[in-house]
Every structure is written in structure tokens, then in C-alpha cells.
Amino acid sequence: MSTLSMEPNMHEQKDLSEEEREAVRYVRKLKLFYRHLMLYAVVIFGLFIINLFTGIGTPWFIWPMLGWGVGVAAHGLSVFEVVSLFGPDWEQREIEKRLQRTRRN
């Protein structure tokens, strides 16, 4: 399986149950979140060091830290399913709405 692919290839997909496929998807989302978090930490630390050594009096690195931090937090909330605005329940409701509309016409 390629590290770039988000889904198992067809041969691997046939061998997995639905629960196993869901677990694979979750682990991949978790891995992407941790990569995002690590990239955030490295870049923000780099900006902090640049800010520290440039001698500028204002701590400007805080603004990208806060802005990007909101994105990282939202990503984490989504992955850990604390907030799932567009989760499976939402998908099912939208599918049912769509089917009802098409049946009326």
C-alpha cells in the first residue's frame, strides 16, 4: 500500500470488513492530524526563533500561532469526533432528504 493513497487498494479492500475499513480510515485521519500538529509546532517554533533573534520588540509570531492554531484545533476536534458537523448521521439525513425530494418529483 502506498503512503500517498488514502484508501486501501482493491485487493486489500476486499479482504477487510466494514469495521476494519472504518478503523483504517480513522487511523489515517489520526496520522494526518499528528503530521499537521508536528508541522505546526516546528513552524511556530521557527517563527519564534526568528522573532527572538531579529530583535523586534513585538511578539509577532503569536498571530500566525493563533490563526493556524485554530485550524489545528478544528482538525483535532474533527478527527477525535468531539465535533462532527458533517459526520455519518449528517450524511444519512442528507441522503434521506435528497431521496424524498426525488420521489416527490
MMTF fields as JSON, N, C-alpha, C and O atoms, coordinates in Angstrom:
{
  "mmtfVersion": "1.0.0",
  "mmtfProducer": "UNKNOWN",
  "numBonds": 419,
  "numAtoms": 420,
  "numGroups": 105,
  "numChains": 1,
  "numModels": 1,
  "chainsPerModel": [1],
  "groupsPerChain": [105],
  "chainIdList": ["A"],
  "bondAtomList": [4, 2, 8, 6, 12, 10, 16, 14, 20, 18, 24, 22, 28, 26, 32, 30, 36, 34, 40, 38, 44, 42, 48, 46, 52, 50, 56, 54, 60, 58, 64, 62, 68, 66, 72, 70, 76, 74, 80, 78, 84, 82, 88, 86, 92, 90, 96, 94, 100, 98, 104, 102, 108, 106, 112, 110, 116, 114, 120, 118, 124, 122, 128, 126, 132, 130, 136, 134, 140, 138, 144, 142, 148, 146, 152, 150, 156, 154, 160, 158, 164, 162, 168, 166, 172, 170, 176, 174, 180, 178, 184, 182, 188, 186, 192, 190, 196, 194, 200, 198, 204, 202, 208, 206, 212, 210, 216, 214, 220, 218, 224, 222, 228, 226, 232, 230, 236, 234, 240, 238, 244, 242, 248, 246, 252, 250, 256, 254, 260, 258, 264, 262, 268, 266, 272, 270, 276, 274, 280, 278, 284, 282, 288, 286, 292, 290, 296, 294, 300, 298, 304, 302, 308, 306, 312, 310, 316, 314, 320, 318, 324, 322, 328, 326, 332, 330, 336, 334, 340, 338, 344, 342, 348, 346, 352, 350, 356, 354, 360, 358, 364, 362, 368, 366, 372, 370, 376, 374, 380, 378, 384, 382, 388, 386, 392, 390, 396, 394, 400, 398, 404, 402, 408, 406, 412, 410, 416, 414],
  "bondOrderList": [1, 1, 1, 1, 1, 1, 1, 1, 1, 1, 1, 1, 1, 1, 1, 1, 1, 1, 1, 1, 1, 1, 1, 1, 1, 1, 1, 1, 1, 1, 1, 1, 1, 1, 1, 1, 1, 1, 1, 1, 1, 1, 1, 1, 1, 1, 1, 1, 1, 1, 1, 1, 1, 1, 1, 1, 1, 1, 1, 1, 1, 1, 1, 1, 1, 1, 1, 1, 1, 1, 1, 1, 1, 1, 1, 1, 1, 1, 1, 1, 1, 1, 1, 1, 1, 1, 1, 1, 1, 1, 1, 1, 1, 1, 1, 1, 1, 1, 1, 1, 1, 1, 1, 1],
  "groupList": [{"groupName": "MET", "atomNameList": ["N", "CA", "C", "O"], "elementList": ["N", "C", "C", "O"], "formalChargeList": [0, 0, 0, 0], "bondAtomList": [1, 0, 2, 1, 3, 2], "bondOrderList": [1, 1, 2], "singleLetterCode": "M", "chemCompType": "L-PEPTIDE LINKING"}, {"groupName": "SER", "atomNameList": ["N", "CA", "C", "O"], "elementList": ["N", "C", "C", "O"], "formalChargeList": [0, 0, 0, 0], "bondAtomList": [1, 0, 2, 1, 3, 2], "bondOrderList": [1, 1, 2], "singleLetterCode": "S", "chemCompType": "L-PEPTIDE LINKING"}, {"groupName": "THR", "atomNameList": ["N", "CA", "C", "O"], "elementList": ["N", "C", "C", "O"], "formalChargeList": [0, 0, 0, 0], "bondAtomList": [1, 0, 2, 1, 3, 2], "bondOrderList": [1, 1, 2], "singleLetterCode": "T", "chemCompType": "L-PEPTIDE LINKING"}, {"groupName": "LEU", "atomNameList": ["N", "CA", "C", "O"], "elementList": ["N", "C", "C", "O"], "formalChargeList": [0, 0, 0, 0], "bondAtomList": [1, 0, 2, 1, 3, 2], "bondOrderList": [1, 1, 2], "singleLetterCode": "L", "chemCompType": "L-PEPTIDE LINKING"}, {"groupName": "GLU", "atomNameList": ["N", "CA", "C", "O"], "elementList": ["N", "C", "C", "O"], "formalChargeList": [0, 0, 0, 0], "bondAtomList": [1, 0, 2, 1, 3, 2], "bondOrderList": [1, 1, 2], "singleLetterCode": "E", "chemCompType": "L-PEPTIDE LINKING"}, {"groupName": "PRO", "atomNameList": ["N", "CA", "C", "O"], "elementList": ["N", "C", "C", "O"], "formalChargeList": [0, 0, 0, 0], "bondAtomList": [1, 0, 2, 1, 3, 2], "bondOrderList": [1, 1, 2], "singleLetterCode": "P", "chemCompType": "L-PEPTIDE LINKING"}, {"groupName": "ASN", "atomNameList": ["N", "CA", "C", "O"], "elementList": ["N", "C", "C", "O"], "formalChargeList": [0, 0, 0, 0], "bondAtomList": [1, 0, 2, 1, 3, 2], "bondOrderList": [1, 1, 2], "singleLetterCode": "N", "chemCompType": "L-PEPTIDE LINKING"}, {"groupName": "HIS", "atomNameList": ["N", "CA", "C", "O"], "elementList": ["N", "C", "C", "O"], "formalChargeList": [0, 0, 0, 0], "bondAtomList": [1, 0, 2, 1, 3, 2], "bondOrderList": [1, 1, 2], "singleLetterCode": "H", "chemCompType": "L-PEPTIDE LINKING"}, {"groupName": "GLN", "atomNameList": ["N", "CA", "C", "O"], "elementList": ["N", "C", "C", "O"], "formalChargeList": [0, 0, 0, 0], "bondAtomList": [1, 0, 2, 1, 3, 2], "bondOrderList": [1, 1, 2], "singleLetterCode": "Q", "chemCompType": "L-PEPTIDE LINKING"}, {"groupName": "LYS", "atomNameList": ["N", "CA", "C", "O"], "elementList": ["N", "C", "C", "O"], "formalChargeList": [0, 0, 0, 0], "bondAtomList": [1, 0, 2, 1, 3, 2], "bondOrderList": [1, 1, 2], "singleLetterCode": "K", "chemCompType": "L-PEPTIDE LINKING"}, {"groupName": "ASP", "atomNameList": ["N", "CA", "C", "O"], "elementList": ["N", "C", "C", "O"], "formalChargeList": [0, 0, 0, 0], "bondAtomList": [1, 0, 2, 1, 3, 2], "bondOrderList": [1, 1, 2], "singleLetterCode": "D", "chemCompType": "L-PEPTIDE LINKING"}, {"groupName": "ARG", "atomNameList": ["N", "CA", "C", "O"], "elementList": ["N", "C", "C", "O"], "formalChargeList": [0, 0, 0, 0], "bondAtomList": [1, 0, 2, 1, 3, 2], "bondOrderList": [1, 1, 2], "singleLetterCode": "R", "chemCompType": "L-PEPTIDE LINKING"}, {"groupName": "ALA", "atomNameList": ["N", "CA", "C", "O"], "elementList": ["N", "C", "C", "O"], "formalChargeList": [0, 0, 0, 0], "bondAtomList": [1, 0, 2, 1, 3, 2], "bondOrderList": [1, 1, 2], "singleLetterCode": "A", "chemCompType": "L-PEPTIDE LINKING"}, {"groupName": "VAL", "atomNameList": ["N", "CA", "C", "O"], "elementList": ["N", "C", "C", "O"], "formalChargeList": [0, 0, 0, 0], "bondAtomList": [1, 0, 2, 1, 3, 2], "bondOrderList": [1, 1, 2], "singleLetterCode": "V", "chemCompType": "L-PEPTIDE LINKING"}, {"groupName": "TYR", "atomNameList": ["N", "CA", "C", "O"], "elementList": ["N", "C", "C", "O"], "formalChargeList": [0, 0, 0, 0], "bondAtomList": [1, 0, 2, 1, 3, 2], "bondOrderList": [1, 1, 2], "singleLetterCode": "Y", "chemCompType": "L-PEPTIDE LINKING"}, {"groupName": "PHE", "atomNameList": ["N", "CA", "C", "O"], "elementList": ["N", "C", "C", "O"], "formalChargeList": [0, 0, 0, 0], "bondAtomList": [1, 0, 2, 1, 3, 2], "bondOrderList": [1, 1, 2], "singleLetterCode": "F", "chemCompType": "L-PEPTIDE LINKING"}, {"groupName": "ILE", "atomNameList": ["N", "CA", "C", "O"], "elementList": ["N", "C", "C", "O"], "formalChargeList": [0, 0, 0, 0], "bondAtomList": [1, 0, 2, 1, 3, 2], "bondOrderList": [1, 1, 2], "singleLetterCode": "I", "chemCompType": "L-PEPTIDE LINKING"}, {"groupName": "GLY", "atomNameList": ["N", "CA", "C", "O"], "elementList": ["N", "C", "C", "O"], "formalChargeList": [0, 0, 0, 0], "bondAtomList": [1, 0, 2, 1, 3, 2], "bondOrderList": [1, 1, 2], "singleLetterCode": "G", "chemCompType": "PEPTIDE LINKING"}, {"groupName": "TRP", "atomNameList": ["N", "CA", "C", "O"], "elementList": ["N", "C", "C", "O"], "formalChargeList": [0, 0, 0, 0], "bondAtomList": [1, 0, 2, 1, 3, 2], "bondOrderList": [1, 1, 2], "singleLetterCode": "W", "chemCompType": "L-PEPTIDE LINKING"}],
  "groupTypeList": [0, 1, 2, 3, 1, 0, 4, 5, 6, 0, 7, 4, 8, 9, 10, 3, 1, 4, 4, 4, 11, 4, 12, 13, 11, 14, 13, 11, 9, 3, 9, 3, 15, 14, 11, 7, 3, 0, 3, 14, 12, 13, 13, 16, 15, 17, 3, 15, 16, 16, 6, 3, 15, 2, 17, 16, 17, 2, 5, 18, 15, 16, 18, 5, 0, 3, 17, 18, 17, 13, 17, 13, 12, 12, 7, 17, 3, 1, 13, 15, 4, 13, 13, 1, 3, 15, 17, 5, 10, 18, 4, 8, 11, 4, 16, 4, 9, 11, 3, 8, 11, 2, 11, 11, 6],
  "groupIdList": [1, 2, 3, 4, 5, 6, 7, 8, 9, 10, 11, 12, 13, 14, 15, 16, 17, 18, 19, 20, 21, 22, 23, 24, 25, 26, 27, 28, 29, 30, 31, 32, 33, 34, 35, 36, 37, 38, 39, 40, 41, 42, 43, 44, 45, 46, 47, 48, 49, 50, 51, 52, 53, 54, 55, 56, 57, 58, 59, 60, 61, 62, 63, 64, 65, 66, 67, 68, 69, 70, 71, 72, 73, 74, 75, 76, 77, 78, 79, 80, 81, 82, 83, 84, 85, 86, 87, 88, 89, 90, 91, 92, 93, 94, 95, 96, 97, 98, 99, 100, 101, 102, 103, 104, 105],
  "secStructList": [7, 7, 1, 1, 7, 1, 1, 7, 7, 2, 2, 2, 2, 2, 6, 1, 7, 2, 2, 2, 2, 2, 2, 2, 2, 2, 2, 2, 2, 2, 2, 2, 2, 2, 2, 2, 2, 2, 2, 2, 2, 2, 2, 2, 2, 2, 2, 2, 2, 2, 2, 2, 2, 2, 6, 7, 1, 1, 7, 6, 6, 2, 2, 2, 2, 2, 2, 2, 2, 2, 2, 2, 2, 2, 2, 2, 2, 2, 2, 6, 6, 1, 1, 7, 6, 6, 1, 2, 2, 2, 2, 2, 2, 2, 2, 2, 2, 2, 2, 2, 2, 2, 2, 2, 7],
  "xCoordList": [0.847, 0.0, 0.89, 1.822, 0.621, 1.387, 1.08, -0.046, 2.087, 1.844, 1.035, 0.462, 0.975, 0.22, -1.257, -2.075, -1.619, -3.023, -3.789, -3.271, -5.016, -5.849, -6.734, -7.267, -6.9, -7.729, -6.883, -5.925, -7.215, -6.504, -6.758, -7.802, -5.812, -6.056, -7.164, -7.594, -7.63, -8.8, -8.602, -9.532, -7.416, -7.155, -7.278, -7.902, -6.689, -6.753, -8.163, -8.596, -8.88, -10.219, -11.179, -12.066, -11.014, -11.892, -11.722, -12.672, -10.511, -10.215, -10.646, -10.575, -11.09, -11.429, -12.934, -13.693, -13.352, -14.76, -15.006, -14.065, -16.257, -16.596, -15.99, -15.503, -16.023, -15.429, -13.931, -13.386, -13.269, -11.823, -11.511, -10.545, -12.326, -12.118, -12.306, -11.558, -13.301, -13.534, -12.354, -11.939, -11.813, -10.644, -9.441, -8.686, -9.251, -8.143, -8.311, -7.349, -9.539, -9.791, -9.508, -8.907, -9.941, -9.721, -8.227, -7.765, -7.481, -6.042, -5.341, -4.424, -5.757, -5.15, -5.471, -4.608, -6.697, -7.056, -6.243, -5.789, -6.065, -5.28, -3.827, -3.226, -3.272, -1.891, -1.738, -0.75, -2.699, -2.643, -2.738, -2.063, -3.574, -3.667, -2.335, -1.889, -1.695, -0.422, 0.661, 1.516, 0.632, 1.566, 1.304, 2.235, 0.032, -0.353, 0.128, 0.677, -0.081, 0.328, 1.849, 2.331, 2.595, 4.058, 4.557, 5.465, 3.972, 4.355, 4.071, 4.89, 2.924, 2.553, 3.598, 4.069, 3.958, 4.915, 6.272, 6.884, 6.749, 8.061, 8.062, 8.983, 7.039, 6.988, 6.829, 7.511, 5.959, 5.756, 7.028, 7.38, 7.714, 8.982, 9.996, 10.727, 10.039, 10.93, 10.592, 11.488, 9.318, 8.909, 9.265, 9.653, 9.133, 9.512, 11.005, 11.4, 11.824, 13.274, 13.61, 14.429, 12.989, 13.222, 12.829, 13.57, 11.672, 11.205, 12.165, 12.427, 12.683, 13.595, 14.908, 15.412, 15.457, 16.765, 16.725, 17.77, 15.578, 15.515, 15.465, 15.663, 15.204, 15.22, 14.008, 13.987, 13.012, 11.803, 11.086, 10.936, 10.646, 10.051, 8.718, 8.382, 7.958, 6.639, 6.712, 7.399, 6.008, 5.999, 5.01, 3.923, 5.391, 4.503, 4.211, 3.215, 5.051, 4.831, 3.527, 3.012, 2.996, 1.749, 0.581, -0.303, 0.564, -0.569, -0.675, -1.76, 0.422, 0.285, 0.037, -0.64, 0.588, 0.369, -1.123, -1.67, -1.769, -3.205, -4.043, -4.943, -3.75, -4.531, -4.435, -5.452, -3.221, -3.027, -3.481, -3.966, -3.32, -3.747, -5.235, -5.659, -6.026, -7.467, -7.713, -8.557, -6.975, -7.109, -6.698, -7.369, -5.599, -5.136, -6.162, -6.458, -6.694, -7.701, -8.957, -9.51, -9.406, -10.578, -10.31, -11.181, -9.111, -8.732, -8.775, -9.301, -8.227, -8.234, -9.633, -9.946, -10.48, -11.86, -12.597, -13.414, -12.308, -12.938, -12.443, -13.243, -11.136, -10.563, -10.999, -11.354, -10.976, -11.34, -12.85, -13.328, -13.589, -15.049, -15.697, -16.755, -15.05, -15.651, -16.765, -17.85, -16.476, -17.456, -17.464, -16.452, -18.58, -18.656, -19.848, -20.944, -19.615, -20.683, -21.169, -22.36, -20.255, -20.615, -20.287, -19.657, -20.713, -20.445, -21.428, -22.231, -21.365, -22.242, -23.731, -24.535, -24.102, -25.515, -25.99, -27.09, -25.162, -25.494, -25.634, -26.581, -24.683, -24.726, -26.03, -26.683, -26.404, -27.626, -28.854, -29.736, -28.922, -30.065, -30.145, -31.229, -28.997, -28.985, -29.377, -30.063, -28.956, -29.336, -30.839, -31.49, -31.387, -32.836, -33.606, -34.629, -33.138, -33.784, -33.777, -34.791, -32.636, -32.489, -33.419, -34.06, -33.49, -34.354, -35.82, -36.588, -36.21, -37.595, -37.932, -39.023, -37.009, -37.236, -37.389, -38.27, -36.549, -36.609, -37.853, -38.363, -38.342, -39.552, -40.794, -41.749, -40.783, -41.939, -42.058, -43.159, -40.947, -40.97, -41.244, -41.294],
  "yCoordList": [-1.177, 0.0, 1.236, 1.323, 2.173, 3.399, 4.319, 4.354, 5.056, 6.001, 7.187, 7.908, 7.407, 8.537, 8.236, 9.155, 6.97, 6.634, 6.729, 6.397, 7.182, 7.328, 6.104, 5.93, 5.277, 4.089, 2.862, 2.95, 1.732, 0.509, 0.181, 0.543, -0.502, -0.862, -1.903, -2.427, -2.204, -3.071, -4.45, -4.994, -5.007, -6.333, -6.288, -7.166, -5.272, -5.163, -4.824, -5.279, -4.035, -3.615, -4.803, -4.84, -5.766, -6.937, -7.78, -8.411, -7.79, -8.643, -8.048, -8.726, -6.798, -6.128, -6.05, -5.874, -6.184, -5.974, -4.465, -3.672, -4.089, -2.661, -2.013, -0.884, -2.728, -2.198, -1.978, -0.978, -2.924, -2.791, -1.628, -0.895, -1.459, -0.319, 1.001, 1.954, 1.055, 2.273, 2.531, 3.678, 1.483, 1.633, 2.129, 2.968, 1.628, 2.08, 3.558, 4.324, 3.962, 5.382, 6.26, 7.327, 5.808, 6.589, 6.742, 7.838, 5.656, 5.707, 6.629, 7.357, 6.607, 7.507, 8.97, 9.836, 9.246, 10.614, 11.046, 12.187, 10.131, 10.413, 10.714, 11.65, 9.917, 10.125, 11.488, 12.184, 11.872, 13.185, 14.311, 15.332, 14.126, 15.141, 15.303, 16.428, 14.195, 14.288, 14.918, 15.648, 14.646, 15.316, 16.817, 17.62, 17.185, 18.59, 19.263, 20.365, 18.596, 19.126, 19.304, 20.317, 18.324, 18.413, 19.542, 20.283, 19.672, 20.753, 22.104, 23.02, 22.22, 23.444, 23.767, 24.901, 22.785, 23.012, 23.442, 24.367, 22.788, 23.115, 24.525, 25.303, 24.849, 26.167, 27.27, 28.292, 27.089, 28.122, 28.299, 29.426, 27.209, 27.322, 28.097, 28.937, 27.815, 28.553, 30.033, 30.877, 30.349, 31.763, 32.425, 33.593, 31.681, 32.207, 32.542, 33.609, 31.626, 31.852, 33.056, 33.888, 33.162, 34.322, 35.593, 36.576, 35.588, 36.761, 37.112, 38.288, 36.107, 36.315, 36.955, 37.872, 36.47, 36.943, 38.17, 38.772, 38.555, 39.775, 41.007, 42.122, 40.82, 41.928, 42.828, 43.89, 42.427, 43.238, 43.142, 42.049, 44.265, 44.307, 43.603, 43.109, 43.553, 42.928, 41.444, 41.057, 40.621, 39.18, 38.849, 38.332, 39.146, 38.968, 37.501, 37.205, 36.579, 35.152, 34.647, 33.6, 35.402, 34.997, 34.974, 34.126, 35.903, 35.979, 34.741, 34.17, 34.301, 33.041, 31.845, 30.893, 31.896, 30.805, 30.682, 29.579, 31.813, 31.789, 31.399, 30.566, 31.999, 31.71, 30.257, 29.596, 29.763, 28.37, 27.43, 26.33, 27.875, 27.063, 26.761, 25.672, 27.724, 27.491, 26.366, 25.498, 26.385, 25.323, 23.964, 22.965, 23.916, 22.66, 22.15, 20.956, 23.063, 22.664, 22.12, 21.11, 22.781, 22.306, 20.933, 20.063, 20.746, 19.454, 18.371, 17.282, 18.67, 17.716, 17.388, 16.224, 18.404, 18.173, 17.291, 16.455, 17.48, 16.668, 15.224, 14.29, 15.042, 13.691, 12.912, 11.738, 13.544, 12.851, 12.834, 12.414, 13.291, 13.253, 13.949, 13.539, 14.995, 15.82, 16.644, 16.781, 17.184, 17.944, 17.342, 17.379, 16.799, 16.246, 16.866, 16.304, 18.022, 18.721, 17.924, 17.928, 17.246, 16.511, 15.029, 14.429, 14.458, 13.056, 12.136, 12.58, 10.851, 9.862, 10.145, 9.91, 10.646, 10.959, 12.056, 11.981, 13.068, 14.163, 13.634, 13.978, 12.794, 12.224, 11.458, 11.605, 10.646, 9.846, 10.743, 10.484, 11.79, 12.722, 13.4, 13.536, 13.824, 14.492, 13.543, 13.948, 12.298, 11.298, 11.084, 11.025, 10.967, 10.769, 11.972, 11.799, 13.186, 14.393, 14.375, 14.647, 14.055, 14.023, 12.982, 13.246, 11.806, 10.759, 11.167, 10.886, 11.834, 12.287, 13.3, 13.258, 14.22, 15.228, 14.579, 14.957, 13.609, 12.986, 12.101, 11.941, 11.533, 10.692, 11.548, 11.1, 12.772, 13.668, 14.119, 14.378, 14.212, 14.711, 13.66, 13.93],
  "zCoordList": [0.0, 0.0, 0.0, 0.799, -0.865, -0.98, 0.199, 0.693, 0.639, 1.733, 1.264, 2.081, -0.068, -0.593, -0.741, -0.721, -0.888, -1.102, 0.211, 1.278, 0.111, 1.304, 1.526, 2.622, 0.543, 0.663, 0.36, -0.408, 0.945, 0.592, -0.877, -1.419, -1.525, -2.92, -2.994, -1.966, -4.204, -4.375, -3.736, -3.14, -3.854, -3.28, -1.755, -1.158, -1.126, 0.334, 0.792, 1.851, 0.01, 0.394, 0.444, 1.297, -0.449, -0.471, 0.787, 1.25, 1.339, 2.488, 3.821, 4.846, 3.831, 5.08, 5.278, 4.324, 6.522, 6.847, 6.898, 6.872, 6.971, 7.037, 8.286, 8.229, 9.408, 10.649, 10.484, 10.95, 9.813, 9.604, 8.663, 8.877, 7.626, 6.716, 7.453, 7.23, 8.327, 9.117, 10.05, 10.218, 10.652, 11.525, 10.741, 11.234, 9.535, 8.681, 8.345, 8.404, 7.989, 7.681, 8.9, 8.774, 10.08, 11.295, 11.59, 11.909, 11.484, 11.776, 10.789, 11.168, 9.54, 8.556, 8.861, 8.721, 9.273, 9.665, 10.883, 10.964, 11.818, 13.022, 12.655, 13.183, 11.751, 11.31, 10.637, 10.87, 9.809, 9.161, 10.187, 10.056, 11.205, 12.245, 12.972, 13.194, 13.345, 14.05, 13.171, 13.673, 11.882, 10.968, 10.956, 11.013, 10.882, 10.894, 12.184, 12.151, 13.307, 14.601, 14.681, 15.187, 14.184, 14.208, 13.303, 13.68, 12.123, 11.222, 11.875, 11.802, 12.503, 13.218, 14.287, 14.369, 15.099, 16.188, 15.643, 16.177, 14.593, 14.02, 13.426, 13.673, 12.65, 12.009, 13.049, 12.966, 14.007, 15.03, 15.865, 16.216, 16.183, 16.903, 16.065, 16.589, 14.771, 13.871, 13.834, 13.87, 13.764, 13.777, 15.102, 15.135, 16.186, 17.498, 17.528, 17.998, 17.026, 16.999, 16.131, 16.522, 14.958, 14.079, 14.797, 14.771, 15.439, 16.182, 17.316, 17.569, 17.988, 19.103, 18.649, 19.298, 17.537, 17.095, 16.2, 15.954, 15.713, 14.907, 15.784, 15.302, 17.057, 17.994, 17.923, 18.546, 17.185, 17.097, 18.435, 18.982, 18.962, 20.288, 20.424, 21.5, 19.347, 19.449, 19.1, 18.154, 19.858, 19.566, 18.429, 18.685, 17.186, 16.031, 15.726, 15.066, 16.187, 15.895, 16.51, 16.117, 17.48, 18.14, 17.162, 17.278, 16.191, 15.261, 14.373, 14.267, 13.723, 12.977, 13.894, 13.507, 15.116, 16.066, 16.392, 16.421, 16.634, 16.945, 15.739, 15.845, 14.594, 13.39, 12.975, 12.765, 12.856, 12.454, 13.567, 13.305, 14.804, 15.945, 15.924, 16.31, 15.474, 15.341, 14.339, 14.565, 13.236, 12.24, 12.774, 12.515, 13.52, 14.115, 15.126, 15.178, 15.92, 16.918, 16.236, 16.671, 15.175, 14.44, 13.825, 13.832, 13.298, 12.73, 13.81, 13.581, 14.977, 16.089, 16.569, 16.817, 16.702, 17.129, 16.134, 16.52, 14.868, 13.83, 13.879, 13.83, 13.973, 13.977, 15.21, 15.105, 16.366, 17.602, 17.82, 18.874, 16.827, 16.788, 17.986, 18.462, 18.454, 19.5, 18.877, 19.441, 17.71, 16.943, 15.546, 14.847, 15.142, 13.787, 13.069, 13.051, 12.484, 11.782, 10.58, 10.269, 9.907, 8.705, 8.858, 7.986, 9.954, 10.232, 9.536, 8.715, 9.863, 9.221, 9.425, 8.522, 10.599, 10.843, 9.904, 9.356, 9.721, 8.82, 7.394, 6.688, 6.976, 5.63, 5.422, 4.389, 6.397, 6.272, 6.165, 5.347, 6.978, 6.915, 5.551, 4.983, 5.027, 3.729, 2.605, 1.667, 2.685, 1.679, 1.708, 0.665, 2.917, 3.038, 2.506, 1.843, 2.784, 2.254, 0.727, 0.085, 0.168, -1.285, -1.908, -2.925, -1.3, -1.825, -1.76, -2.68, -0.665, -0.537, -1.606, -2.173, -1.896, -2.953, -4.308, -5.08, -4.61, -5.927, -6.075, -7.184, -4.984, -5.046, -5.275, -5.909, -4.763, -4.957, -6.406, -6.892, -7.081, -8.457, -9.435, -10.635]
}
